[in-house]
Amino acid sequence: MSIMTIPGTTERLRDNSSIPHHDIGPRERAPRLALVADLQGQELNGMFVLSRLAAFLRDIEAGQRPDLRLRERVLVIPTLNHAPETRGTSAQQAAWLRWAMTEAVAAVTQTAYYRVAIHPSPDTEEMPQVRLYAPNDDERASACLFGLPAVIERPLEPGDAPALARAWRQCGGENFVLHAGQAGGLQTAHCESLFRALVAFLDRTGIVGGLRLANENEDLRYFGLQQVFVVQAEQSGIFSCRHEVGRWVRAGEELGQVYDGFTGGERARVTA
């Protein structure tokens, strides 16, 4: 099997310094947590949340928040916008470059025990949730520390799991993928939920000390593989849903309609 190379990018991606990242906390220790977002250049929610979280952690490290203490080392990759781009390359080269960037990110973050990726949903707006791919018992327990309303298990398959989640699985430790909102736009309510979830995780894992989080009643739902159902429309088109994201629905309840993108006519109704 041959490995394609793109002149000027292969060598840079093999060098961890080509992946822009924040390295915050005690350098004499291995990273306890790695956070990654915006691998595809479209996850504005994740980019915003992780860039703000990096600023928050740097303030703690610099002593600007005297009541807080950063006990562990944290790696933060808010975006890969500054990594080599795919413009001007063929489809095959672009696919290779995406693979190489994923491998490079995995290499930068492999020594961390906890690894968290914020993954965009390109098609629909999603409620804040933690996704686990072929998890172990430690991951199942730790997923609840984020305090997000849902934890969902999924298989570790190429068509289901993000490439980074599959690469991380080979590194051991605990791996999590956070979903919230939809790619391509900044949704501040979802950003607030993600930021609170990450701060809660920092507190509950002991990475940051001194945090005084408000005691909120967390309505957590855990969904195993046998409890997840995919609803598919019989026709393609524009899906319009009148339900608020995160609302519970009953079996047989109408979820929305699929409309023709040109004529505007209704093509199908979608039910749970």
C-alpha positions as CSV (number, residue, x, y, z in Angstrom):
1,M,0.0,0.0,0.0
2,S,1.5,3.3,-1.1
3,I,1.3,6.5,1.0
4,M,0.6,9.7,-1.0
5,T,2.6,12.7,-0.1
6,I,2.0,16.4,-0.8
7,P,5.2,18.3,-1.2
8,G,5.7,20.7,1.7
9,T,2.9,19.4,3.9
10,T,3.8,15.8,4.7
11,E,6.9,16.7,6.6
12,R,5.1,19.5,8.4
13,L,2.2,17.3,9.5
14,R,4.7,14.7,10.8
15,D,6.1,17.4,13.1
16,N,3.8,18.0,16.1
17,S,4.7,21.7,16.0
18,S,2.6,22.0,12.8
19,I,-0.6,21.6,14.8
20,P,-1.3,24.9,16.6
21,H,-2.3,24.2,20.2
22,H,-2.2,25.6,23.7
23,D,-0.1,23.7,26.2
24,I,-1.2,24.9,29.6
25,G,-0.2,23.8,33.1
26,P,2.7,22.0,34.7
27,R,5.1,21.0,31.9
28,E,6.9,18.3,33.9
29,R,3.7,16.2,33.8
30,A,2.0,14.3,31.0
31,P,-1.2,16.1,29.9
32,R,-4.2,15.0,31.8
33,L,-6.7,16.4,29.3
34,A,-6.7,17.2,25.6
35,L,-9.5,19.2,23.9
36,V,-10.0,19.4,20.2
37,A,-12.4,21.2,17.9
38,D,-12.9,22.4,14.3
39,L,-10.9,19.7,12.5
40,Q,-12.9,20.5,9.3
41,G,-12.9,24.3,9.5
42,Q,-16.7,24.6,10.1
43,E,-17.2,24.1,13.8
44,L,-17.7,27.6,15.1
45,N,-19.3,26.6,18.3
46,G,-16.4,24.3,19.3
47,M,-13.8,26.8,18.2
48,F,-15.3,29.6,20.2
49,V,-15.8,27.5,23.3
50,L,-12.2,26.0,23.3
51,S,-10.6,29.4,22.5
52,R,-12.4,31.0,25.5
53,L,-11.6,28.0,27.7
54,A,-7.9,28.3,26.8
55,A,-8.0,31.9,27.8
56,F,-9.7,31.0,31.1
57,L,-7.0,28.4,31.8
58,R,-4.2,30.7,30.9
59,D,-5.6,33.3,33.3
60,I,-5.5,30.7,36.1
61,E,-1.9,29.7,35.1
62,A,-0.8,33.3,35.2
63,G,-2.3,33.9,38.7
64,Q,-5.0,36.2,37.4
65,R,-7.6,34.1,39.2
66,P,-6.1,33.7,42.6
67,D,-8.9,31.5,44.0
68,L,-8.3,28.9,41.3
69,R,-5.5,26.4,40.8
70,L,-4.5,24.5,37.7
71,R,-3.3,21.2,39.0
72,E,-2.8,19.3,35.7
73,R,-1.5,20.0,32.3
74,V,-4.1,20.6,29.5
75,L,-3.7,20.6,25.7
76,V,-6.3,22.7,23.7
77,I,-6.7,22.7,19.9
78,P,-9.5,25.2,19.2
79,T,-9.1,25.0,15.4
80,L,-6.9,23.7,12.5
81,N,-7.6,26.8,10.4
82,H,-3.9,27.6,10.4
83,A,-2.8,24.1,9.4
84,P,-2.1,23.3,5.7
85,E,-5.1,23.9,3.5
86,T,-6.7,21.7,0.8
87,R,-7.3,24.4,-1.7
88,G,-5.7,23.8,-5.1
89,T,-5.4,20.0,-4.4
90,S,-7.2,17.1,-6.0
91,A,-10.0,15.2,-4.2
92,Q,-7.6,12.4,-3.5
93,Q,-5.0,14.7,-2.1
94,A,-7.6,16.5,0.0
95,A,-8.8,13.2,1.5
96,W,-5.2,12.3,2.3
97,L,-4.5,15.6,3.9
98,R,-7.6,15.3,6.1
99,W,-6.4,11.8,7.1
100,A,-2.9,13.2,7.8
101,M,-4.2,16.1,9.9
102,T,-6.3,13.6,12.0
103,E,-3.2,11.4,12.5
104,A,-1.2,14.5,13.5
105,V,-3.8,15.6,16.0
106,A,-3.9,12.1,17.5
107,A,-0.1,12.2,17.8
108,V,-0.2,15.5,19.7
109,T,-2.9,14.4,22.1
110,Q,-2.0,10.7,22.5
111,T,-0.3,11.1,25.9
112,A,-3.3,12.7,27.5
113,Y,-5.5,10.4,29.7
114,Y,-8.8,12.2,28.9
115,R,-9.4,13.3,25.3
116,V,-12.5,15.3,24.3
117,A,-13.5,16.3,20.7
118,I,-16.3,18.7,19.9
119,H,-17.7,17.4,16.7
120,P,-20.1,19.3,14.3
121,S,-23.4,18.1,13.0
122,P,-23.5,19.2,9.3
123,D,-27.2,18.5,8.7
124,T,-29.3,19.1,11.8
125,E,-29.2,21.0,15.1
126,E,-28.4,18.7,18.0
127,M,-29.1,18.9,21.7
128,P,-25.9,19.0,23.9
129,Q,-24.8,15.5,24.4
130,V,-21.8,13.2,25.1
131,R,-21.2,10.4,22.6
132,L,-19.2,7.3,23.5
133,Y,-17.9,4.9,20.8
134,A,-17.4,1.3,22.0
135,P,-16.8,2.6,25.5
136,N,-15.3,0.9,28.5
137,D,-16.8,1.2,32.0
138,D,-14.5,4.1,33.0
139,E,-15.7,6.1,30.1
140,R,-19.3,5.4,30.9
141,A,-18.8,6.7,34.5
142,S,-16.7,9.7,33.4
143,A,-19.2,10.8,30.7
144,C,-21.7,11.7,33.4
145,L,-19.2,14.3,34.9
146,F,-19.9,16.7,32.0
147,G,-23.5,17.2,33.3
148,L,-24.9,17.3,29.8
149,P,-28.5,16.1,29.4
150,A,-27.7,12.9,27.3
151,V,-25.0,10.3,27.0
152,I,-25.3,8.2,23.9
153,E,-23.3,5.0,23.0
154,R,-22.5,4.3,19.4
155,P,-20.5,1.6,17.6
156,L,-16.9,2.3,16.6
157,E,-17.5,2.0,12.9
158,P,-16.1,4.2,10.1
159,G,-19.6,5.3,9.0
160,D,-20.6,6.2,12.5
161,A,-17.6,7.2,14.6
162,P,-15.4,10.3,13.7
163,A,-12.0,9.5,12.4
164,L,-10.3,11.1,15.5
165,A,-12.4,8.9,17.8
166,R,-11.2,5.8,16.0
167,A,-7.6,7.0,16.1
168,W,-7.8,7.8,19.8
169,R,-9.2,4.3,20.6
170,Q,-5.7,2.9,19.9
171,C,-4.1,5.2,22.5
172,G,-6.0,4.0,25.6
173,G,-7.2,6.4,28.2
174,E,-10.8,7.8,28.1
175,N,-12.3,9.4,25.0
176,F,-15.4,11.5,24.5
177,V,-17.1,13.3,21.6
178,L,-19.4,16.3,22.5
179,H,-22.2,17.3,20.1
180,A,-24.2,20.6,20.4
181,G,-25.9,22.7,17.8
182,Q,-25.1,22.7,14.1
183,A,-22.0,23.3,12.0
184,G,-21.5,26.6,10.1
185,G,-22.9,29.0,12.7
186,L,-22.3,30.3,16.2
187,Q,-25.1,29.4,18.6
188,T,-24.4,31.1,21.9
189,A,-26.9,29.0,23.9
190,H,-25.2,25.8,22.9
191,C,-21.7,27.4,23.5
192,E,-22.8,28.3,27.0
193,S,-23.9,24.7,27.6
194,L,-20.6,23.3,26.3
195,F,-18.5,25.7,28.3
196,R,-20.3,24.9,31.5
197,A,-19.9,21.2,30.8
198,L,-16.2,21.5,30.2
199,V,-15.7,23.6,33.4
200,A,-17.7,21.0,35.3
201,F,-15.5,18.2,34.0
202,L,-12.4,20.2,34.9
203,D,-13.7,20.5,38.5
204,R,-15.0,17.0,38.9
205,T,-11.8,15.4,37.6
206,G,-9.6,17.6,39.9
207,I,-7.8,19.3,37.0
208,V,-8.8,22.7,38.3
209,G,-9.2,23.3,42.0
210,G,-11.2,26.1,43.7
211,L,-14.2,26.2,41.4
212,R,-17.5,26.7,43.1
213,L,-20.1,25.5,40.6
214,A,-23.8,26.2,41.2
215,N,-25.6,23.1,42.3
216,E,-28.0,22.4,39.4
217,N,-30.4,19.4,39.2
218,E,-29.0,17.5,36.2
219,D,-31.6,15.6,34.3
220,L,-29.3,13.0,32.7
221,R,-30.4,10.3,30.3
222,Y,-28.1,7.4,29.3
223,F,-28.8,5.6,26.0
224,G,-27.1,2.3,25.2
225,L,-26.8,0.9,21.7
226,Q,-30.1,-0.9,21.9
227,Q,-31.9,2.4,22.8
228,V,-30.8,4.5,19.8
229,F,-33.1,4.5,16.8
230,V,-32.4,6.3,13.5
231,V,-35.5,7.9,11.8
232,Q,-35.2,8.1,8.1
233,A,-37.4,10.1,5.7
234,E,-38.9,8.3,2.6
235,Q,-38.0,11.3,0.4
236,S,-35.0,13.6,0.1
237,G,-35.4,17.4,0.5
238,I,-35.4,20.1,3.1
239,F,-36.5,18.8,6.6
240,S,-38.5,21.3,8.7
241,C,-39.0,20.4,12.3
242,R,-41.2,22.5,14.6
243,H,-40.1,20.8,17.8
244,E,-37.5,22.5,20.0
245,V,-34.1,20.6,20.1
246,G,-34.0,18.3,23.1
247,R,-37.8,17.9,23.5
248,W,-39.1,14.4,24.2
249,V,-41.4,12.9,21.7
250,R,-43.6,9.8,21.7
251,A,-43.6,6.9,19.2
252,G,-45.9,7.8,16.3
253,E,-45.6,11.5,16.9
254,E,-45.0,13.7,13.8
255,L,-41.4,15.1,13.9
256,G,-41.7,17.4,10.8
257,Q,-42.1,17.5,7.1
258,V,-39.7,17.2,4.1
259,Y,-40.2,19.9,1.4
260,D,-39.0,20.1,-2.2
261,G,-36.2,22.6,-2.3
262,F,-37.3,24.0,-5.7
263,T,-41.1,23.9,-5.7
264,G,-41.7,24.2,-2.0
265,G,-44.2,21.4,-2.0
266,E,-44.4,18.9,0.8
267,R,-42.8,15.6,-0.2
268,A,-43.1,13.5,3.0
269,R,-44.0,13.6,6.7
270,V,-41.5,12.2,9.3
271,T,-42.8,10.4,12.4
272,A,-41.0,9.0,15.4
